[in-house]
Amino acid sequence: MTEAEARDKDGDKSLLSGFISKAEMARAFGVSERTVERWVRLRLLPRPLKMGRSSLFHRQTLEEHLLARVEHASSPRSRPRRRRRS
């Protein structure tokens, strides 16, 4: 059981209960922590809050960011027409 799961189970509403660690993010997506770092660099994920060596993602901001990406991906895209060569 992770630390966050233990907090949630005990009903502890501490200051950090609204955050998820980089390790928890990696497990949730089934990727390595390095991949999560790369996604942040590529702006596929929002920047985490850095506390010492820890990287914490705000859950609500993360959810909003992912929902916006899904909506953007599902919207029709308008592409400019290519000119034909003669």
Buried (B, 14 or more C-beta within 10 A) or exposed (E): EEEBEEBEEEEEEEEBEEBBBBBBBBBEEEEEBEBBBEBBEEEEBBEBEEEEEEBBBBEEBBEEBEEEEEEEEEEEEEEEEEEEEE
